[in-house]
Amino acid sequence: MTDLAREKEWASWLRLAIAGDSHAYHKFLTAFTPHLRVMARKRCDQLGAPASEAEDVVQEVLLTIHLKRGTWDPSRPLGPWLSAIVRNKVVDSLRRRGRQSVPLEDVIATLKTDERIAASDRIDIEQILGKLKDPQRTIVQSISIEGSSVRETADRLEMTEVAVRVSLHRALKGLAALYSGRAT
C-alpha cells in the first residue's frame, strides 16, 4: 500500500471515529500506532532526544489524538496534522528535560499550535482523567496536561522518577486501550 493510500484509509477511519464509530477508531489506532512508533523514534533522533523517550512520546501522541481529534479538518491531509503532533510532543519532552538544543523552527511551530484549552476539551480531559486512580491521574495531569517534568512531578508526589515514568506509561497505555475498545 502506498503512503497516500494508507493516509487516505486512516483519514476515512478517523472521519468515521469523529462521527462516533468506535470500531473505525480502533482500526485507525491499530493501523497508525506502529507507524507512530517509527515517527517518534525518528523525531527523537533528529531532535537529540534519547531513544528511550520515544515510547513516552507515542503514549502522549495517542492521548493528544484522542483529545484533539475533533480539531482535525477532514478536508485537509491527515499526515501533516499527525506529524505536527509528534513533533510537538518530542519538543515538549525536550523542554521538560531542560534541553536547549531544539531547533528554533520546531519551538516556534509548537508555540503557534499551543492554545488555551477549550471548554469542550476540558470536559473531555476531566472525563478521561476521571477513569484513572491516583497517583496515575495526578501524574498524567501534571506531565501530559500541565507540562511539568518527570522530575518535578516525582518531587511533588515524593516518588522516584522511575516510578513516575512507569505510572505514566501504564496510565497512558491503559487509556489508549480503553479508548480503542480493548479496556484492560
C-alpha positions as CSV (number, residue, x, y, z in Angstrom):
1,M,0.0,0.0,0.0
2,T,1.4,3.4,-0.9
3,D,1.8,6.2,1.7
4,L,-1.0,8.2,0.1
5,A,-3.4,5.2,0.1
6,R,-2.6,4.4,3.7
7,E,-3.1,8.1,4.7
8,K,-6.5,8.1,2.9
9,E,-7.5,4.9,4.7
10,W,-6.5,6.3,8.0
11,A,-8.3,9.6,7.3
12,S,-11.5,7.7,6.4
13,W,-11.3,5.8,9.7
14,L,-10.7,8.9,11.7
15,R,-13.6,10.7,10.0
16,L,-15.9,7.8,11.0
17,A,-14.4,7.8,14.5
18,I,-15.1,11.5,14.9
19,A,-18.7,10.7,13.9
20,G,-18.8,8.1,16.7
21,D,-17.8,4.9,15.1
22,S,-15.6,3.2,17.8
23,H,-14.8,0.2,15.5
24,A,-13.3,2.7,13.0
25,Y,-11.4,4.4,15.8
26,H,-9.9,1.0,16.9
27,K,-8.9,0.3,13.3
28,F,-7.2,3.7,13.0
29,L,-5.3,3.3,16.3
30,T,-4.3,-0.2,15.5
31,A,-3.0,0.7,12.0
32,F,-1.4,4.0,13.0
33,T,0.4,3.1,16.2
34,P,3.2,1.1,14.6
35,H,3.9,3.9,12.2
36,L,3.7,6.4,15.1
37,R,6.5,4.5,16.9
38,V,8.7,4.8,13.8
39,M,7.9,8.5,13.5
40,A,8.6,9.1,17.2
41,R,11.9,7.3,17.1
42,K,13.0,9.3,14.0
43,R,11.9,12.6,15.5
44,C,13.6,11.9,18.8
45,D,16.8,11.1,16.9
46,Q,16.5,14.2,14.8
47,L,16.0,16.5,17.8
48,G,18.5,14.8,20.1
49,A,16.1,13.2,22.5
50,P,17.1,9.8,23.9
51,A,15.6,6.8,22.2
52,S,14.0,5.8,25.5
53,E,11.8,8.9,25.2
54,A,10.1,7.6,22.0
55,E,7.6,5.4,23.8
56,D,6.6,8.2,26.2
57,V,6.1,10.4,23.1
58,V,3.9,7.6,21.5
59,Q,1.6,7.5,24.5
60,E,1.3,11.2,24.7
61,V,0.6,11.5,21.0
62,L,-2.2,8.8,21.3
63,L,-3.7,10.8,24.2
64,T,-3.5,14.0,22.2
65,I,-5.1,12.5,19.2
66,H,-7.9,11.2,21.3
67,L,-8.4,14.6,23.0
68,K,-7.9,16.7,19.8
69,R,-9.3,14.5,17.0
70,G,-12.3,16.8,16.6
71,T,-9.9,19.7,15.7
72,W,-8.6,17.9,12.6
73,D,-10.1,19.4,9.5
74,P,-11.2,16.4,7.4
75,S,-10.8,18.4,4.2
76,R,-7.1,18.6,4.9
77,P,-4.5,15.8,4.7
78,L,-4.1,13.8,7.9
79,G,-0.4,13.2,7.7
80,P,0.8,16.8,8.4
81,W,-1.6,17.0,11.3
82,L,-0.3,13.8,12.9
83,S,3.4,14.8,12.1
84,A,2.8,18.1,13.9
85,I,1.5,16.4,17.0
86,V,4.5,14.1,17.1
87,R,7.0,16.9,16.6
88,N,5.2,19.0,19.3
89,K,5.3,16.1,21.8
90,V,9.0,15.5,21.2
91,V,9.7,19.2,21.6
92,D,7.6,19.2,24.8
93,S,9.6,16.2,26.1
94,L,12.9,18.0,25.4
95,R,11.5,21.2,27.0
96,R,10.6,19.3,30.2
97,R,14.1,17.8,30.3
98,G,15.6,21.3,30.1
99,R,17.3,20.6,26.7
100,Q,18.3,23.7,24.9
101,S,19.4,22.3,21.6
102,V,15.9,22.1,20.0
103,P,15.9,23.7,16.5
104,L,14.2,27.1,16.7
105,E,11.7,26.4,13.9
106,D,10.4,23.4,15.9
107,V,9.9,25.5,19.0
108,I,8.2,28.3,17.0
109,A,5.9,25.7,15.3
110,T,5.0,24.3,18.7
111,L,4.3,27.7,20.2
112,K,2.0,28.6,17.3
113,T,-0.1,25.4,17.9
114,D,-0.3,25.8,21.7
115,E,-3.7,27.2,22.5
116,R,-5.7,27.6,25.7
117,I,-7.8,24.5,26.3
118,A,-11.3,25.0,25.1
119,A,-14.2,24.3,27.4
120,S,-15.2,21.2,25.5
121,D,-11.7,19.8,25.6
122,R,-11.6,20.5,29.4
123,I,-14.7,18.3,29.8
124,D,-13.1,15.6,27.7
125,I,-9.9,15.8,29.8
126,E,-11.8,15.6,33.0
127,Q,-13.8,12.6,31.8
128,I,-10.6,10.8,30.7
129,L,-8.7,11.7,33.9
130,G,-11.7,10.5,35.9
131,K,-11.1,7.0,34.6
132,L,-7.7,6.9,36.3
133,K,-7.0,6.4,40.0
134,D,-4.4,8.5,41.9
135,P,-1.5,8.8,41.6
136,Q,-1.8,8.0,37.9
137,R,-4.4,10.7,37.4
138,T,-2.2,13.3,39.1
139,I,0.9,12.1,37.1
140,V,-0.9,12.3,33.7
141,Q,-2.4,15.7,34.6
142,S,1.0,17.0,35.7
143,I,3.1,15.8,32.8
144,S,0.8,15.5,29.8
145,I,-1.6,18.3,30.5
146,E,0.3,20.9,32.6
147,G,3.7,20.2,31.0
148,S,5.7,19.5,34.2
149,S,8.8,17.4,34.0
150,V,9.0,13.9,35.4
151,R,11.5,15.2,38.0
152,E,9.1,18.0,39.1
153,T,6.2,15.6,39.3
154,A,8.3,13.0,41.2
155,D,9.4,15.6,43.7
156,R,5.9,16.9,44.2
157,L,4.5,13.4,44.7
158,E,7.5,12.2,46.7
159,M,8.1,9.4,44.3
160,T,11.1,8.3,42.3
161,E,11.4,9.4,38.7
162,V,11.3,5.8,37.6
163,A,8.1,5.2,39.5
164,V,6.5,8.3,37.9
165,R,7.6,7.2,34.4
166,V,6.3,3.7,34.9
167,S,3.0,5.0,36.3
168,L,2.7,7.5,33.4
169,H,3.4,4.8,30.8
170,R,0.8,2.4,32.4
171,A,-1.8,5.1,32.7
172,L,-1.4,6.2,29.0
173,K,-1.3,2.6,27.8
174,G,-4.5,1.9,29.8
175,L,-6.3,4.9,28.4
176,A,-5.2,4.0,24.9
177,A,-6.6,0.5,25.3
178,L,-9.8,1.8,26.9
179,Y,-10.4,4.2,24.1
180,S,-9.6,1.8,21.4
181,G,-12.1,-0.7,22.7
182,R,-9.8,-3.1,24.5
183,A,-10.2,-2.0,28.1
184,T,-7.7,-3.7,30.4
